[in-house]
């Protein structure tokens, strides 16, 4: 998204400079060709990124729905899953904000695509990728509606989930090494005590 925005800003700036220099339509066409050449790679990257996003979302959706179903059926599970539900509802709110920006970008890309044939194909690929992103993201809205229906509140803006501190791998390894050293010392002492 940032690359696409920056590309559009650069094209706008270059068009302004070209007009100020009196290059007319020829100058604008050169800017448009540079814009089109930059748009192609971004469309490819966006397409691949959306493929990964859709795949990842599918892989977690069934599990998420199963958890929500257990929360709905069992009051104990509902209480235990409160924080999980609030995290998912926060995710849904953030996602809706990003989708609003994506929708505006889709409309802008479609309008620009009408300007010239050279940007029509990469623009079509971009809008198709963004539409697939929006369709997949509707899954998160479904989670949110289900959680809301069982009474999970939307967390306030300053809410932070509780995260339990766990030893880092190197700390665990250190404890294991120390434990082995203690056992070795004890073993050595045992052997010394058993010597004639």
Secondary structure as UniProt FT lines:
FT   HELIX           2..20
FT   TURN            21..22
FT   HELIX           24..73
FT   HELIX           75..80
FT   HELIX           82..113
FT   TURN            114..115
FT   HELIX           117..119
FT   HELIX           120..149
FT   TURN            150..151
FT   TURN            157..158
FT   HELIX           169..193
//
